[in-house]
Amino acid sequence: MPVGRTHFLDTGGQEALVDDLEDETGRRDRGRRSRGRRDNASAPPRRGRTGANRGRRRAVLVVVMVFLLALVGGVGYVGARMTGLLESSKDYDNVAGTADVVVDIPENSTLQDFGQILADDDVVGSVKAFLDAAGGQAMSGGLYKLRTQIPATRAVEMLTDGTAHRVGRVVIPEGLQLDSKQGIDGKTTPGIFQMIADATAVTINGQREGVSVEQLEQAAAQGSPDELGIPEWARAVSAELAGDHRRIEGLIAPGTWESVDPRQSASEILKSLITQSTRRFEQWGLLTDNGSGLTPYQSLVAASVVEREVAQAGDYAKVARVILNRLAKDQRLEMDSTANYTAEVTNIDVFGDAYKADNKWNTYRNKGLPATPIGAVGQRALDATEHPAVGQWLYFVTIDRTGTTLFADTYEQHRVNRDRACQNKLLQTGCG
């Protein structure tokens, strides 16, 4: 008999009744179970969970779209900036402008740099207006006296018309002294101080700017080493000659100085020039590539004598060797250039008071090097002093006006060479 079913045998038809009751009970049980999990085909859609998912997807889509729009907009903005589409093209129309202004353009500036500086200083209305007016022209950095609020075309004209609007540009030739010197022909050669004074002389809105020769001399004589930017290797002599402006002689290198600022004091101008010159000297090997056996300062002094004595480029290293040979023998240098340094009138043929002058620079009177350099030292003279030619020469003399110079080991040979200079009437003193 199957398990789970009860049979009543004593009454006919009772077993069927029990089966019917069991069937009914099973249907009720299946009904209860089916209410817990409805048939998918007949059940209505479950709106709660599906709606939430769709909402979340919609929100994510919105965020992504906003991000993409922002990204595209940002890229477009940057691109527009780079191509100048969003730049202002504002320009002024008053050619006379409104006020004077000194503008400092660093060397190696691009036209974009020019435009930005001019716009920042209110010289032009916009960078774009300046670039359009410039049309790709090459321009030099430096200090310029311009006007504020002028048309960009006028600004370009002022920046490209030579030196008419340049301020503070000083070109120092090799061998030039701090002080102006008069030649035997009566002409005066402006010294470094005079050049600085001339370059910084500018009137800004009715107010005169710049420094005078006297102000430069006073600053050079009385300024502290720190105030003047004197390098460590030159400070001992600077201290010994305190009160004498010539203590900074030779510390300003030759070359073109584009931005000597008239708005600065004399001390500030000198410090700027000396500091930049020190870097040049050291780049030229003054501290690291010196085969002369001299200290850095002595090398600069010796090179300054070479600079003033040499007439032709091929003689630099030979004149340097003569100086070093004489120093090694404790023999006076007897160089005309050292006597001329303090003379009122410069003369290739030194005689009289200049020859006998009792000062720290006259090497006819004193042994050793002069107290300071005797002029601005260029790279060729410094290189020659640091790497002198090989030879036993002790004498040299220039024999003609083309600069031909003869060298000799002995005084006897030197006398012969000197006679040739006398014959050519280049020299008169000591000629038979």
Residue pairs with C-beta under 8 A, 6 or more apart in sequence:
1 7
5 18
5 19
5 22
6 18
7 15
7 18
8 14
8 15
8 18
77 86
80 86
81 87
84 128
87 126
87 127
87 128
88 125
88 126
88 128
89 126
89 128
89 129
89 132
90 125
90 126
90 129
91 124
91 125
91 126
91 129
91 151
91 152
92 124
92 125
92 149
92 150
92 151
92 152
93 151
94 149
94 150
94 151
95 150
95 151
95 154
96 147
96 150
97 146
97 147
97 148
97 149
97 150
97 154
98 147
98 148
98 149
99 147
99 148
99 205
100 145
100 146
100 147
100 148
100 203
100 204
100 205
101 121
101 122
101 123
101 145
101 146
101 147
101 148
101 204
102 143
102 144
102 145
102 146
102 167
102 202
102 204
102 209
102 261
102 262
102 263
103 117
103 118
103 121
103 123
103 143
103 144
103 146
104 117
104 142
104 143
104 259
104 261
105 113
105 114
105 117
105 139
105 140
105 141
105 142
105 143
105 144
106 113
106 141
107 140
107 141
107 142
107 258
108 141
109 117
109 139
109 141
111 130
111 131
111 134
111 136
111 137
111 139
112 127
112 131
114 130
114 134
114 139
114 159
115 124
115 126
115 127
115 128
115 130
115 131
115 134
116 127
118 124
118 127
118 130
118 146
118 155
119 125
119 126
119 127
119 130
121 146
121 148
122 148
122 149
123 146
123 147
123 148
123 149
123 150
123 155
124 130
124 150
124 151
124 152
124 155
125 149
125 152
126 152
129 151
129 152
130 152
130 155
130 156
132 152
133 151
133 152
133 153
133 155
133 156
134 152
134 156
137 156
137 160
139 159
139 160
140 258
141 258
141 259
142 166
142 167
142 168
142 169
142 258
142 259
143 166
143 167
143 168
143 169
143 258
143 259
143 260
143 261
143 262
144 158
144 159
144 165
144 166
144 167
145 165
145 166
145 167
145 202
145 204
146 155
146 158
146 159
146 165
147 154
147 158
150 158
158 164
158 165
159 165
163 169
167 199
167 200
167 202
167 262
168 199
168 200
168 257
168 258
168 259
168 260
168 261
168 262
169 199
169 256
169 257
169 258
169 259
169 260
170 192
170 195
170 196
170 199
170 256
170 257
170 260
171 195
171 255
171 256
171 257
172 192
172 195
172 252
172 253
172 254
172 255
172 256
172 257
172 376
173 254
173 376
174 254
174 307
174 375
174 376
174 377
174 378
174 380
174 381
175 254
175 304
175 307
175 308
175 375
175 376
175 378
176 189
176 191
176 192
176 254
176 375
176 376
177 191
177 192
177 249
177 341
177 374
177 375
177 376
178 191
178 192
178 193
178 220
178 245
178 246
178 248
178 249
178 252
179 191
179 193
179 246
180 188
180 189
180 190
180 191
180 193
180 194
181 188
181 189
181 191
181 340
181 345
181 346
182 188
182 189
182 344
182 345
182 346
183 189
183 345
183 346
183 347
184 345
184 346
184 347
184 348
189 346
190 198
192 252
192 376
193 213
193 216
193 217
194 213
196 211
196 216
196 260
196 269
197 210
197 211
197 212
197 213
197 216
199 260
199 262
200 209
200 210
200 211
200 260
200 261
200 262
200 269
201 208
201 209
201 210
201 262
202 208
202 209
202 210
202 262
203 209
209 262
209 263
210 262
211 262
211 264
211 265
211 266
211 269
215 265
215 266
216 245
216 266
216 269
216 270
217 245
218 245
218 266
219 227
219 228
219 265
219 266
219 267
219 270
220 228
220 245
220 246
220 247
220 248
220 270
221 242
221 243
221 244
221 245
221 247
222 242
222 243
223 267
223 270
225 235
225 238
225 239
227 267
227 271
228 238
228 248
228 267
228 270
228 271
228 274
229 270
229 271
229 272
229 274
229 275
229 278
230 238
230 248
230 251
230 274
231 251
231 274
231 278
233 286
233 287
233 295
233 296
233 297
234 251
234 297
234 300
236 297
237 247
237 297
237 371
237 372
238 247
238 248
240 247
240 371
241 247
241 371
241 372
246 371
246 372
247 372
248 270
248 274
249 372
249 373
249 374
249 375
250 300
250 301
250 304
250 372
250 373
250 374
250 375
250 376
250 377
251 274
251 277
251 278
251 373
252 270
252 273
252 274
252 277
252 376
253 276
253 277
253 280
253 281
253 376
253 377
253 378
254 376
254 377
254 378
255 280
257 273
257 276
260 269
260 272
260 273
261 268
261 269
261 272
264 272
281 296
281 300
281 377
281 382
282 288
284 379
284 382
284 383
285 382
285 383
285 386
286 296
286 299
286 300
286 382
286 386
287 296
289 386
290 296
290 299
290 386
291 386
291 387
291 388
292 298
292 299
292 302
292 320
292 324
292 385
292 386
292 388
293 324
294 302
294 324
294 385
298 369
299 382
299 385
299 386
300 373
300 377
300 382
301 369
301 370
301 372
301 373
301 374
302 320
302 323
302 324
302 327
302 369
302 385
303 320
303 373
303 377
303 381
303 382
303 384
303 385
304 373
304 374
304 375
304 376
304 377
304 381
305 319
305 323
305 333
305 335
305 337
305 338
305 369
305 370
305 374
306 316
306 319
306 320
306 323
306 381
306 384
306 385
307 375
307 376
307 377
307 378
307 381
308 335
308 337
308 340
308 374
308 375
309 319
309 335
309 336
309 337
309 396
310 316
310 319
310 381
310 405
311 398
311 403
311 404
311 405
312 403
312 404
312 405
313 380
315 396
315 405
316 380
316 381
316 383
316 384
317 384
317 387
317 388
317 389
318 388
318 389
318 391
318 393
318 396
318 407
319 384
319 396
319 405
320 381
320 384
320 385
320 388
320 389
321 388
321 389
321 390
321 391
321 393
322 393
322 394
322 395
322 396
322 407
323 333
323 335
323 385
324 388
325 391
325 392
325 393
325 394
326 332
326 333
326 394
327 333
327 368
327 369
329 394
330 367
331 367
331 394
332 363
332 364
332 365
332 366
332 367
333 363
333 368
333 369
334 363
334 364
335 363
336 348
336 349
336 350
337 374
338 361
338 362
338 363
338 364
338 370
338 374
339 350
339 354
339 355
339 357
339 361
339 362
339 363
339 364
340 346
340 347
340 350
340 354
341 361
341 370
341 374
341 375
342 354
342 357
342 359
342 361
342 362
343 350
343 353
343 354
343 357
345 354
347 354
348 398
348 426
348 427
349 426
349 427
349 428
349 429
350 364
350 429
351 429
354 362
355 364
356 364
356 365
357 365
358 365
359 365
360 366
360 370
360 371
361 370
361 371
361 372
361 374
362 370
363 369
363 370
391 407
391 409
392 409
393 407
393 408
393 409
394 408
394 409
394 410
394 411
394 414
395 407
395 408
395 409
395 410
395 411
395 413
395 414
395 417
396 405
396 406
396 407
396 408
396 414
397 405
397 406
397 414
397 417
397 418
397 421
397 427
398 404
398 405
398 421
398 426
399 405
399 406
399 417
399 420
399 421
399 424
399 426
400 421
400 424
400 426
401 424
401 426
406 417
406 420
408 414
408 416
408 417
418 427
418 430
419 431
419 432
421 427
422 428
422 430
422 431
422 432
